[in-house]
Amino acid sequence: MSQPESDQDFRARVLRAVSEDDRSSALIAVGAALDRIGRRYDRFRYGVPLCGEPEPREAAVQAEINISLDARYAGAVIRHADASNAAFRASLKRMHSGSVA
């Protein structure tokens, strides 16, 4: 992840969006307090992951796990469908052979 945006640079972006009511708070806020003000106006600090979002490496590992689980699930569904189709075909054959004979 890139270098986190400094308070000074982030404050400049936030000041362009805040209302007059929050302007004085934004001028003196630092760190997390400045982040909270920015979030009220949908402004987020560059280079800092959002709360609850995994780091990029962690996200890649999780995506790989999800793909693996999806593939296993799809395989299980296909095997179940094949088994069900085979059983259905066998029952049709039994019904057909019984009605013909």
GUKENU-403205 format. One record per residue (C-alpha): residue number from 1; chain; x, y, z. Coordinates in pm, whole numbers. Example, Ala and Ser with C-alpha at 12.3 -4.5 7.8 and 13.67 -1.06 7.14 Angstrom:
<sites>
<1 A <1230 -450 780>>
<2 A <1367 -106 714>>
</sites>
This chain:
<sites>
<1 A <0 0 0>>
<2 A <125 352 -71>>
<3 A <246 597 189>>
<4 A <-43 738 398>>
<5 A <-149 1090 310>>
<6 A <-28 1354 556>>
<7 A <-272 1547 776>>
<8 A <-186 1866 589>>
<9 A <-263 1720 244>>
<10 A <-577 1544 364>>
<11 A <-699 1859 544>>
<12 A <-664 2054 217>>
<13 A <-890 1805 40>>
<14 A <-1139 1793 328>>
<15 A <-1163 2172 350>>
<16 A <-1286 2181 -11>>
<17 A <-1584 1964 86>>
<18 A <-1682 2060 442>>
<19 A <-1964 2295 535>>
<20 A <-1897 2620 717>>
<21 A <-2010 2454 1041>>
<22 A <-1730 2196 1026>>
<23 A <-1461 2420 878>>
<24 A <-1320 2535 1214>>
<25 A <-1306 2175 1342>>
<26 A <-1131 2059 1024>>
<27 A <-870 2334 1059>>
<28 A <-756 2209 1402>>
<29 A <-831 1834 1381>>
<30 A <-547 1584 1342>>
<31 A <-522 1209 1286>>
<32 A <-837 1007 1354>>
<33 A <-1044 1320 1432>>
<34 A <-965 1458 1086>>
<35 A <-1047 1117 933>>
<36 A <-1391 1122 1103>>
<37 A <-1468 1467 963>>
<38 A <-1357 1354 618>>
<39 A <-1579 1044 633>>
<40 A <-1884 1264 696>>
<41 A <-1819 1415 352>>
<42 A <-1711 1089 181>>
<43 A <-1344 1187 184>>
<44 A <-1093 919 280>>
<45 A <-720 945 341>>
<46 A <-508 800 58>>
<47 A <-284 507 146>>
<48 A <-486 389 445>>
<49 A <-714 84 416>>
<50 A <-1076 147 512>>
<51 A <-1192 -3 841>>
<52 A <-1276 -367 795>>
<53 A <-1095 -402 462>>
<54 A <-811 -651 456>>
<55 A <-462 -558 347>>
<56 A <-398 -632 -24>>
<57 A <-193 -949 45>>
<58 A <-456 -1072 288>>
<59 A <-729 -1001 32>>
<60 A <-541 -1197 -237>>
<61 A <-505 -1499 -8>>
<62 A <-874 -1480 85>>
<63 A <-972 -1457 -283>>
<64 A <-763 -1765 -358>>
<65 A <-934 -1953 -74>>
<66 A <-1278 -1844 -199>>
<67 A <-1198 -1964 -551>>
<68 A <-1080 -2297 -416>>
<69 A <-1395 -2338 -207>>
<70 A <-1615 -2233 -500>>
<71 A <-1446 -2493 -722>>
<72 A <-1494 -2765 -461>>
<73 A <-1859 -2670 -417>>
<74 A <-1916 -2665 -793>>
<75 A <-1752 -3007 -822>>
<76 A <-1974 -3146 -548>>
<77 A <-2286 -3002 -714>>
<78 A <-2188 -3150 -1050>>
<79 A <-2117 -3493 -896>>
<80 A <-2453 -3481 -717>>
<81 A <-2633 -3379 -1037>>
<82 A <-2460 -3656 -1233>>
<83 A <-2559 -3911 -971>>
<84 A <-2917 -3780 -968>>
<85 A <-2934 -3785 -1348>>
<86 A <-2800 -4140 -1359>>
<87 A <-3057 -4253 -1103>>
<88 A <-3333 -4071 -1294>>
<89 A <-3227 -4230 -1622>>
<90 A <-3219 -4573 -1457>>
<91 A <-3570 -4524 -1318>>
<92 A <-3694 -4415 -1663>>
<93 A <-3543 -4727 -1816>>
<94 A <-3711 -4943 -1552>>
<95 A <-4046 -4771 -1612>>
<96 A <-4008 -4794 -1988>>
<97 A <-3902 -5159 -1983>>
<98 A <-4196 -5238 -1751>>
<99 A <-4454 -5067 -1973>>
<100 A <-4324 -5228 -2295>>
<101 A <-4311 -5581 -2158>>
</sites>
